[in-house]
Structure formats: C-alpha cells, structure tokens
Amino acid sequence: MNDPVRSCILTRDRAAPGHLVRLALAPDGGIFPDVRAKAPGRGAWIGVNRAELTAAYARGRLRGALARAFKTGEFALSDELPAMIEAALERNALDRLGLEARSGMLLTGTDKIETAARSGQLHALYHAADAGDDGMRKLAQAWRVGSDREGSDLRGLALPVARPILSLALGRENVVHIALTDRAAAKRVSEALDRWLHFIGPEPHRPGEIPGARRQTTPETLSAPCETASQGASAPGFVPAMDEDDASPAATTHEEFE
C-alpha cells in the first residue's frame, strides 16, 4: 500500500510526509515541530523554508492556516517557531548520521574515505563547514575516479556545521569528512539532510566555493545525494519521492492533516 501524501498548509503543495515538517498542537496550546511525526493528535504540515515561514508568521497567514488545520484558534504561536523547527531538523539529521555511524555504515578519515572512493564504494560524501578546500577536492577526485566519472561535477556536500558538532554527533574525534558506503544508509541520511537544508534555505553557511544543498552529486544522478532531490515541497520542480526501481511516484494517495 502506498503511503499518503500531505499538503503544505501555506502553499497547498503536496508531497510525501518525509519531505515536509509536521507541526503538532501540545496539550498546553503550544505549537511545536514534530519532525519525526510521532506526536499524537492532529498535525499540520509545512513545506516552506525558514524565510517563507517567517514571512507567513509576520503577515498572519501562518496563524490562519494553523487555525484551519487544527479547527481552533485556541493556541499559542511563538515567534521562535522557525528557530525551533531549524533546531529540530538539525538534530534529526545529526542523529541520523550518528545512527549510521554506530551501525558501521559510515566512514570518517581522509585515508579510509579515499580508499573506498577509489574502489567505487561511495554512495554519498559530506564535509564539515570548516573543511579545507584541498581535502574536499582530493576526495571528490577520488570519488570521480572510482565511479568512472572523471571530468564530471561529482563532488561532496559541505554541511552547515563545523567539525566539533559533527564529531560530537558521531561520537568520534575530529570529524572533517563523512562518507556512506551503503546505498540504503546513504538514502536515509540524504532524506534527513534534505529536509534540514531545504528549510534553512539555499545558502547554508559555507566557506569559499563549498557547494550548497543542491550541489551534492552521485554517479547515478549528478544532482543530489542518493537519488533524492535536495528540495522541499515548495521548491520549483518538486515531485514526490520515487521508489528506487519504479518510475512512478511512491506516494499516490492524498491526506491533508493527521
């Protein structure tokens, strides 16, 4: 059975839940981000980025959309909601990286990653925001060689967090570069990162020529990590996620709220 899709309450764009962010109504009347969509009760879904959400809050559109979604105006809407969502998405993405590290699906260390890259084992490559350009170029070249894509734009993605944060998330010392050698693990990480990077916007903090959220590439697509689009429900050209071996959208039924 195919998973349902949801509608963004602000744009009416539809997407699979994994591409949106669920907002939940707490018993005390507060609105909070339910990134893992586990909270009980009705939820409202958004697919806009932080700047768009902030603008909708300032104009009163967010309150009106939430009132319709929850069928009540009895709730407290904090101006800190965008920051709360960003923090929750960041935590979710870093937690996913930590889970893959503990399961043995993730490599760190330049030498290990370069060896795996030249052997054609890489499915995703990420860097700390403060990674050096030389190190990123070296690993990108090794990935292109191992993937038989020399001369292409295949490269890794610089994340908008520095090495101390990545090190803490993975429980390892001095994490500068990260690679995924398992396709399924790479897809899980990509999905978590895509939501976070879409929400914070197309220009995450990055030094120099570090690529943005849409610049991570793979041998298969040369567009986004692990065969998923690095965009949210309101991004131009967005389509629901597809099954890896199926050309039709994985989500075909529509359900607006939950």
C-alpha positions in Angstrom: 0.0 0.0 0.0 1.4 3.4 -1.0 2.0 6.0 1.7 -0.3 9.0 1.6 0.9 12.5 0.7 0.3 15.6 2.7 -0.5 19.2 1.8 1.6 22.2 3.0 -0.9 24.4 4.8 0.7 27.5 3.4 1.3 26.7 -0.3 -1.1 23.7 -0.8 1.8 21.9 -2.5 1.6 18.1 -1.9 4.4 15.8 -1.0 5.2 12.6 0.9 5.5 13.2 4.7 9.3 12.7 4.5 9.6 15.9 2.5 7.5 18.1 4.9 7.6 19.1 8.6 4.7 18.2 10.8 3.6 20.8 13.4 1.7 19.5 16.4 -0.6 21.1 19.0 0.5 20.5 22.6 -2.0 20.0 25.4 -1.0 23.4 26.8 -1.9 25.0 23.5 1.6 25.5 22.2 2.7 24.7 18.6 5.8 22.7 18.3 7.7 20.9 15.5 7.1 17.2 15.3 9.9 16.3 12.9 9.6 12.5 13.3 5.7 12.7 13.1 5.2 10.8 16.3 3.2 13.1 18.4 -0.5 12.1 19.0 -3.4 14.1 17.7 -3.9 16.2 14.6 -0.9 17.7 12.8 -0.4 20.4 10.2 2.3 20.1 7.6 4.6 22.7 6.1 7.0 22.5 3.1 8.3 26.1 3.1 11.7 27.3 4.1 12.5 29.4 7.1 12.4 32.7 5.3 9.0 31.9 3.8 7.7 30.7 7.2 8.9 33.8 8.9 7.1 36.0 6.3 3.9 34.0 6.7 4.1 34.5 10.5 4.6 38.2 10.2 1.6 38.6 7.8 -0.7 36.5 10.0 -1.0 33.8 7.3 0.6 31.1 9.5 -1.9 31.6 12.3 -4.8 31.5 9.9 -3.6 28.3 8.3 -3.0 26.6 11.6 -6.4 27.6 12.9 -8.0 25.9 9.8 -5.8 22.9 10.2 -6.5 22.4 13.9 -10.0 23.7 13.7 -9.4 26.0 16.6 -7.9 29.4 17.3 -7.0 28.4 20.9 -3.3 28.0 20.6 -0.1 30.0 21.3 2.1 30.7 18.3 5.6 31.7 19.3 7.8 33.8 17.0 10.6 31.3 17.9 8.8 28.6 15.9 11.1 28.9 12.9 14.2 28.6 15.1 12.6 25.6 16.9 12.0 23.9 13.5 15.5 24.5 12.3 17.0 23.1 15.6 14.8 20.1 15.4 15.7 19.3 11.8 19.4 19.8 12.5 19.1 17.4 15.5 17.2 14.9 13.4 19.9 15.0 10.6 22.8 14.7 13.1 21.0 11.9 14.9 20.7 10.0 11.6 24.4 10.4 10.9 25.1 9.1 14.4 22.9 6.1 13.9 24.6 5.2 10.7 28.0 5.6 12.3 27.1 3.2 15.1 25.7 0.7 12.6 29.0 0.7 10.7 27.6 2.2 7.5 29.6 5.4 7.8 33.3 6.2 7.2 35.4 9.0 8.6 39.0 9.8 8.0 40.5 11.0 4.7 42.6 7.9 4.0 39.7 5.5 4.6 37.3 7.6 2.5 39.8 8.0 -0.3 40.4 4.2 -0.4 36.7 3.5 -0.5 36.1 6.2 -3.1 38.7 4.9 -5.5 37.2 1.4 -5.0 33.8 2.6 -6.2 32.2 2.0 -2.8 30.9 5.6 -2.1 27.2 6.5 -2.3 27.5 9.9 -0.5 30.2 12.3 0.6 29.9 15.1 3.2 32.2 17.6 4.7 32.3 19.8 7.8 31.7 23.5 7.1 35.3 24.3 8.1 36.8 21.5 5.9 39.8 22.6 3.8 39.3 23.1 0.0 42.2 20.8 -0.8 40.8 17.9 1.2 37.4 18.3 -0.4 38.9 18.4 -3.9 41.1 15.4 -3.2 38.2 13.2 -2.1 35.9 14.5 -4.9 38.6 13.5 -7.4 38.9 10.0 -5.8 35.2 9.6 -6.0 35.1 10.6 -9.6 37.9 8.1 -10.4 36.3 5.3 -8.5 32.9 6.0 -10.1 34.4 6.3 -13.6 33.1 9.9 -13.8 36.3 11.8 -14.4 35.6 15.2 -15.8 32.2 15.3 -14.2 30.8 17.6 -11.5 30.6 14.8 -9.0 31.5 16.1 -5.6 30.5 16.1 -1.9 28.3 18.4 0.1 29.6 20.7 2.8 27.2 20.7 5.7 26.4 24.0 7.6 28.0 22.7 10.8 31.7 22.7 11.8 33.8 19.7 12.8 33.2 19.9 16.6 29.5 19.4 16.1 29.9 16.5 13.6 32.4 14.9 16.0 30.0 15.1 18.9 27.1 13.8 16.8 29.2 10.8 15.6 31.0 10.1 18.8 34.3 10.3 17.1 37.3 12.7 17.2 37.9 15.5 14.7 35.3 14.5 12.1 36.0 16.5 8.9 34.8 14.2 6.1 32.0 11.7 6.1 31.2 9.0 3.5 28.4 6.5 3.2 29.2 3.1 1.6 25.8 1.6 1.8 23.1 2.8 -0.6 20.2 2.4 1.8 22.1 4.2 4.6 23.0 7.0 2.1 19.4 7.4 1.2 18.3 7.7 4.8 20.9 10.3 5.5 20.1 12.2 2.4 16.4 12.4 3.2 17.1 13.8 6.7 19.7 16.3 5.4 17.4 17.4 2.5 14.6 18.5 4.9 17.1 20.4 7.1 18.9 22.1 4.2 15.7 23.0 2.4 14.3 24.6 5.5 17.4 26.8 6.2 17.5 27.9 2.6 19.7 27.5 -0.5 22.7 29.3 1.0 23.8 27.5 4.2 27.0 28.8 5.9 29.9 27.6 3.9 33.4 28.9 3.3 34.6 29.7 -0.2 33.4 27.5 -3.0 31.7 24.9 -0.9 28.6 23.6 -2.7 25.1 24.2 -1.4 22.3 21.8 -0.8 21.7 21.2 -4.5 25.3 20.6 -5.3 25.9 17.2 -3.8 26.2 14.7 -6.6 26.2 11.0 -7.1 27.3 8.8 -10.0 23.7 8.0 -10.7 22.1 11.4 -10.8 24.9 14.1 -10.7 22.3 16.3 -8.9 21.5 15.4 -5.3 22.7 12.8 -2.8 21.4 9.3 -3.0 18.9 9.7 -5.8 16.6 12.1 -4.0 16.0 15.7 -4.8 17.6 18.2 -2.5 14.5 20.3 -2.2 11.3 20.6 -0.2 7.7 20.6 -1.2 7.6 24.2 -2.2 10.8 24.1 -4.3 10.4 24.6 -8.1 10.0 21.3 -9.9 9.4 19.3 -6.7 7.9 15.8 -7.2 7.1 13.2 -4.6 9.8 10.7 -3.8 10.1 7.8 -6.1 10.8 4.2 -5.4 14.4 3.3 -6.5 13.3 0.8 -9.2 10.0 2.4 -10.0 9.4 5.4 -12.3 6.1 6.3 -10.7 5.8 8.4 -7.5 5.8 6.3 -4.3 3.0 8.4 -2.8 -0.2 8.5 -4.6 -3.0 9.0 -2.1 -3.7 12.4 -0.6 -4.4 13.2 3.1 -4.1 16.8 4.2 -3.9 16.5 8.0 -3.1 13.9 10.5 
